[in-house]
Amino acid sequence: MKAGRARNFSLGRPLIFTVLLGYAAWVIFPMFWVAYSSLKPDAAIFRDTFTLPAADDLRLDNYARAWREARFGDYFFNSVLVTGVSVTLIVALGAMAAYALTRFYHPLARATFWLFLAGLMIPAQLAMVPLFFELRALNLLNSRLGLILVYTANGLPFAIFILAGFFRSLPRSLYEAAVIDGCSEFSAFWRVLLPLARPGLVTVAIFQFIGVWKEYFFAFMLVGGDVDGSSRTLPLGLANLSINAQYHTDYGMLFAGLVLVTLPILVVYLLLQRQIVKGVAAGALKG
């Protein structure tokens, strides 16, 4: 009986490993194919679809043309600005709101917390029509400021949900000791409790960075009407490039644009993957 169980276990591990390896290849190969196809001319992409580019015919000019002709340089700057400001506001406002909702008693604190969580349960796309007219009335359509405000409001429910679990798990004795030592309310939050919630802050920042960087729907609806393209982000630029590539068959430049959009997310994930796992695991245990 024990031998049978041991045999099943020994056969199960290679099977699981094979399935996971196949899934990894299924996910990674399209990214790898896009990366090396961006270094090939259009004729080679259609003629030798799955072969590596020739070493003496690497088309690095695909990236240069995507950066200049497709205006990816401007779109990249807009994405960095919008993403950086939005993530900073989400983390800062989310931390303060989560701290206030979990550390202080208020009759409406629980109701307010659930009101924020409703933002996770209700699709934000349902609010697009009133949001569009509201931004138009405020003269914030086709502007980076309007997009930043929308991304910040859309990311706050997730930030509050994650950070509330961290602040709720911190001993109240830390806060009381800080107050006894002469710290003000904000000083106790900033110097004592906020650093202890660092795993949650990093987790929120990473997930929001990925979400805002690749977001298309809000950008298309709120900034898509920008004629000169001064407020458009990378996903909009990539969409325009794909339309042009459909008619001009400039797929090398299209794949170069895909790499430029995907590379920052991949770099951030590879550098901070341990922080992501630690933050999510700690939030699951503390929440």
C-alpha positions in Angstrom: 0.0 0.0 0.0 2.8 2.4 0.9 4.8 1.4 -2.2 1.8 2.1 -4.4 1.5 5.6 -2.9 5.2 6.2 -3.4 5.0 5.1 -7.0 2.0 7.4 -7.7 3.9 10.3 -6.1 7.0 9.7 -8.1 5.1 9.6 -11.3 3.1 12.7 -10.4 6.0 15.0 -10.0 7.5 14.6 -13.5 4.0 14.9 -15.0 3.4 18.2 -13.1 6.8 19.4 -14.1 6.1 18.6 -17.8 2.8 20.4 -17.7 4.3 23.5 -16.1 7.2 23.4 -18.5 4.8 23.2 -21.5 2.7 26.1 -20.1 5.8 28.2 -19.6 6.9 27.6 -23.2 3.4 28.4 -24.4 3.6 31.8 -22.6 7.2 32.7 -23.3 7.5 31.7 -27.0 5.1 34.4 -28.3 7.1 37.0 -26.5 10.4 35.7 -27.8 9.0 35.5 -31.3 7.8 39.1 -31.2 11.2 40.2 -29.9 13.3 38.6 -32.7 10.7 39.4 -35.4 11.2 43.1 -34.5 14.7 42.7 -35.9 13.6 41.3 -39.2 12.4 43.0 -42.4 8.8 42.5 -43.5 9.8 40.1 -46.3 11.6 37.9 -43.8 8.7 37.9 -41.3 6.4 36.5 -44.0 8.9 34.3 -45.7 10.7 32.8 -42.7 8.2 33.3 -40.0 9.8 31.2 -37.2 13.4 31.5 -38.1 15.8 33.7 -36.2 17.0 36.9 -38.0 20.2 36.8 -39.9 23.1 38.2 -38.0 24.2 40.4 -40.9 20.7 41.8 -41.5 19.4 42.9 -38.1 16.9 45.7 -38.6 17.6 47.9 -35.5 16.2 50.7 -37.5 12.7 49.3 -36.8 13.1 50.6 -33.3 14.5 54.0 -34.4 11.5 54.4 -36.8 9.0 53.4 -34.2 10.6 55.9 -31.8 10.6 58.8 -34.3 8.1 58.2 -37.1 5.4 56.6 -34.9 6.2 59.2 -32.1 6.8 56.5 -29.5 9.3 58.9 -27.8 6.4 61.3 -27.0 4.1 58.5 -26.0 6.7 57.0 -23.8 7.2 60.3 -22.0 3.4 60.6 -21.5 3.2 57.0 -20.1 6.0 57.6 -17.7 4.5 60.8 -16.5 1.0 59.6 -16.2 2.0 56.2 -14.6 4.5 57.8 -12.2 2.2 60.5 -10.9 -0.8 58.1 -10.7 1.0 55.4 -8.8 2.5 57.9 -6.4 -1.0 59.4 -5.7 -2.5 55.9 -5.3 0.1 54.7 -2.8 0.1 58.0 -0.8 -3.7 58.5 -0.7 -4.4 54.8 -0.3 -2.0 54.5 2.7 -3.5 57.5 4.5 -7.0 56.4 3.9 -6.3 52.8 4.9 -4.6 54.0 8.1 -7.4 56.3 9.0 -10.1 53.7 8.4 -8.3 51.0 10.4 -6.6 52.8 13.3 -9.4 55.3 14.3 -12.9 54.7 15.5 -15.7 56.4 13.5 -19.3 55.4 13.2 -19.1 55.4 9.4 -15.6 54.0 9.1 -16.8 50.5 8.3 -19.4 51.8 5.8 -16.8 53.9 4.2 -14.4 51.0 3.9 -17.1 48.9 2.2 -17.9 51.8 -0.1 -14.3 51.8 -1.3 -14.4 48.0 -1.8 -17.5 48.5 -4.0 -15.1 50.0 -6.5 -13.5 46.6 -6.8 -16.8 44.8 -7.4 -18.4 47.3 -9.8 -16.8 47.5 -13.3 -15.3 51.0 -13.8 -16.5 50.9 -17.4 -20.1 51.3 -16.2 -19.2 54.9 -15.1 -17.6 55.9 -18.4 -20.6 57.9 -19.7 -21.0 60.2 -16.7 -17.2 60.3 -16.2 -16.8 61.5 -19.8 -19.3 64.3 -19.4 -17.9 65.3 -16.1 -14.4 65.6 -17.4 -15.7 67.5 -20.4 -17.4 70.0 -18.1 -14.2 70.4 -16.1 -12.3 70.9 -19.4 -10.1 67.9 -18.6 -10.8 65.8 -21.7 -7.7 65.0 -23.9 -5.4 66.0 -21.1 -2.9 64.1 -19.0 -4.2 65.6 -15.8 -7.7 64.1 -16.4 -6.2 60.7 -17.1 -4.1 60.9 -13.9 -7.2 61.7 -11.8 -9.2 58.8 -13.4 -6.4 56.3 -12.8 -5.9 57.5 -9.3 -9.6 57.1 -8.4 -9.7 53.7 -10.1 -6.7 52.4 -8.2 -7.6 53.6 -4.7 -10.0 50.7 -3.9 -7.3 48.1 -4.5 -4.7 50.1 -2.5 -7.0 50.6 0.5 -8.0 46.9 0.4 -4.4 45.7 0.5 -3.0 48.3 2.9 -5.9 48.1 5.4 -4.8 44.5 6.1 -1.3 45.6 6.9 -2.2 48.5 9.2 -4.9 46.4 11.0 -2.3 43.8 11.9 0.2 46.3 13.4 0.1 46.3 17.3 -1.5 49.4 18.7 1.3 49.5 21.3 3.6 50.9 18.6 1.3 53.8 18.0 0.9 54.5 21.7 4.7 54.3 22.3 5.2 56.8 19.4 2.7 59.2 20.9 4.2 58.9 24.4 7.6 59.7 22.9 6.2 63.0 21.6 5.3 62.1 18.0 2.3 63.9 16.5 -0.4 62.0 14.8 1.1 62.4 11.3 4.6 61.8 12.6 3.6 58.5 14.2 2.0 57.5 10.9 5.0 58.6 8.8 7.9 57.5 10.9 6.7 54.4 12.7 3.7 52.7 11.1 4.2 53.5 7.4 7.7 51.9 7.2 6.3 48.7 8.7 3.7 48.5 5.9 6.5 48.7 3.2 5.7 45.2 1.7 2.1 46.3 1.1 3.2 49.6 -0.3 5.6 47.9 -2.8 2.9 45.4 -3.8 0.4 48.1 -4.5 2.9 50.2 -6.4 3.9 47.2 -8.6 0.4 46.1 -9.5 -0.8 49.6 -10.1 2.3 50.4 -12.3 1.5 47.3 -14.5 -2.2 48.2 -14.6 -1.8 51.8 -15.5 1.1 51.3 -17.9 -0.8 49.0 -20.1 -4.3 50.5 -19.7 -6.1 51.2 -23.0 -9.8 51.6 -22.4 -9.8 54.8 -20.3 -7.0 56.3 -22.4 -8.9 55.6 -25.6 -12.1 57.1 -24.3 -10.6 60.1 -22.5 -7.5 61.0 -24.6 -8.3 59.4 -27.9 -9.7 62.7 -29.3 -6.3 64.4 -28.9 -5.6 65.5 -32.4 -1.9 66.4 -32.0 -1.2 63.4 -29.8 0.4 65.4 -27.1 -1.5 63.5 -24.3 -1.6 60.0 -25.8 0.1 57.1 -24.0 1.9 54.1 -25.3 -1.1 51.7 -25.7 -2.8 54.3 -27.9 0.3 54.8 -29.9 0.6 51.0 -30.3 -3.0 50.8 -31.5 -2.4 53.5 -34.1 0.8 51.8 -35.2 -1.1 48.5 -35.6 -3.7 50.1 -37.8 -1.0 51.7 -40.0 0.9 48.4 -40.1 -2.3 46.7 -41.3 -2.3 48.9 -44.4 1.4 49.5 -44.9 2.6 46.0 -43.9 5.2 47.5 -41.7 5.2 44.7 -39.2 8.8 45.1 -38.2 8.1 48.5 -36.8 4.9 47.2 -35.2 6.8 44.4 -33.4 9.4 47.0 -32.3 6.6 49.0 -30.7 5.3 45.9 -28.9 8.7 45.3 -27.4 9.0 49.0 -26.3 5.6 48.7 -24.5 6.3 45.3 -22.9 9.9 45.7 -21.9 9.4 48.1 -18.9 6.7 45.8 -17.4 9.0 42.8 -17.9 12.0 44.5 -16.3 10.0 45.7 -13.3 8.6 42.2 -12.8 12.0 40.5 -13.1 13.6 43.0 -10.7 10.8 43.0 -8.1 9.3 39.5 -8.4 10.4 38.6 -4.9 8.8 41.7 -3.5 5.5 40.8 -5.3 5.4 37.3 -3.8 6.3 38.5 -0.3 3.8 41.3 -0.4 0.9 39.2 -1.6 1.8 36.4 0.9 2.0 38.9 3.8 -1.2 40.6 2.8 -3.0 37.2 2.6 -1.8 36.3 6.1 -2.4 39.8 7.6 -5.7 40.6 5.9 
